[in-house]
Amino acid sequence: MSKTDVYICESEYSDKVKEYFDFISDACASAINDEGIDGCLNISFSSEDEIQRLNRDFRNVDSVTDVLSFPANDLTCPISKTGITCDMEVDDGMVFLGDIIICYERACDQAEDYGHSLKRELCFLALHGTLHLLGYDHEPGGLELVRMREKEEEVLVKLGLHRTSSYYLGEDEEG
């Protein structure tokens, strides 16, 4: 089993999510362990205004989003395929993977929209961000999207956080 550290940073939302810290850490650690590396990452919780500012400043997308990932390593595919390279930041034998920012308000709204618990939504968003830090990407669509969704569901089911409804289709998506 790999060694993992998940650091959850203090914020104005710490008290609201404190009861979920262990579950969130377990979701991230499970994904990291599945890749067979020793790794660490940081997770912060933000407001809609803050995540919109970050999304605008770093992705040139001026809208609120649910989760942002800031990888410490430039990966073009999952780290399990590339291995640890000499340019990766390693401290005490652990690869620093990067930072994840989760929008607390958006997580609450999505948990309600999808009909599942806030615990499941926060774990999903943390896991989603972790997979991005590990080199997974859903943006190209197709097989990459399927691989990432399968990995998310595999980890969440392993943790007993089963999906209670099918994928949500927003107003601009067709069913």
N, C-alpha and C positions, 0 to 999 in steps of 0.2 A: 504494500500500500504506500502511496506517495505521501510526502509531507506537504501540508497546505496550511496557509495562514490567510484568513479573511479578516481584514481590519474594517470595522464599521465606524466611520467618523462621526463625531459629535455634531449635531445640528439641532435646529429648532424642532425637528420631528423625532428626535431620539426617543423621547418618552412614549410617543405614539407607536413606534415600531419595535421598542425594546423587547417585547414578548416574542417577537418573531426572529430575533437575531440568530439563535441557534439553528433554526430551520433554514434561514437564508444562507448561513455559513455552510450548512450541510449540503445544500443544493450546489453551491459553488465548488465546494471540495469534491463532491462526487464527479462533477465534470472534469476537474483538474486531475483527479485520480484516474479517471478513464483514459486520459491522454498519457498517463504513465510518467508524469514529470513531478518535480517538487516545485510548487509555485505559490505566489502570494499576490494579493490584490487589495485595493481599497474600494469601499462602497460609501457613498454619501447620499443623503436624501435632500431634495430641494423643493422649492416652490415652483409653480408654473412660470412665474416671471423669470426666475433664475435659470430654469432649464431652457426657456425660450431664448434668453440672452446667450447662453452657451451654444445652443443649436445655431443661432444666427452667426455668432462670432467664429465658430469652428467648422460649421458645415454649410454656411451661407443659406440656411433654411430658416426663415423668420416665422417659426411657429412652435407651439408647445409640442413636446413629444413625451413619451412615457419613460424612456431610458436612453442614455447616451453612454458610449464606451470610448475610452481614450487608451488605446493599446500602447504599451511601452515598446513593443517590437513590431517591426514591419513584416507581417506574415501575409503570404498570398494563398495559403492553404493551412489546414489544421496543423498545429505544432507536432502532433503525433507522426505526421508525414515528413516534416522537415527536420525534426530533431532540434536539440538546443545548439545554437550556433555561437561563435565566439563574440559576436557583437551584442548579444543579449545581456541585460543587466542581471547579474547574479550576486546575491548576498547570502552568505552562510549556506551556500549550496542550493539556494532557492531562486528560481527565475521570477523577477518582478514582472507581472503580466500587464498591469496598468490600473486605471481608475474607472469606476462605474458610478454614474449619477442617476438616481431614480427619482422621478417626480411623484411625491407622495399623493397629491390631489388626483393626478391622473391614474395612479394605481387604485385608489379608492373608487373612482368612477368606473374603471374597467372591471374591477371585481364585481360591481353591481351589474354592469352591462352583460358580462359573461355568465352571471349567475353562480359565481363561486366565491370562496372566502378571500379576504384580504391577504391572509397567510399564503394561499396558493398564488395569488397575483404577484405579491412581493417576491416570492421564491422564483416564479417564472421570469420576472423582469431581471432579477439578479443573475439567474442562470443564463438568460438570453445575452446579457452583457458579458458574462464570463465566456460564453462560447465565442463571442466576437473577439475578446482578448486572446483566445486560444487559436484564432485564425479562421473560424467559421464565418460564412457570410451568406445572407439570404438575398441580397440585392440583385445578383444576376438572375434570380428566379430559377426555374427548372430544377435540375438535380441538386444544385447547391441548397436551394430552399427546402427541398424534401429532406435532405440529409440533416439540415439544422433542426427542422421541426421534429424529425424522428428522434434526434438526440435529446431535444428538450423533453419530449414526452417520455422517453426511456428513463431519464433521470427523475422526473416528477413522479412517475409511477413507482419507481424504486423507493422513493421517499413516502409513498402512500398519498400523494397529492394528485389523485386522478382527476381528469377533466369531467366536469358535470354537464357540459353542453358542447355542441360542435363549435367550430371556429366561427367567430362573429364576423359578419360581413357588414361593413359600414355603408353609409348612404351612397358613396361613390363606387362601390364594388358590386358586381353582379353575382348572383347565386347560381 
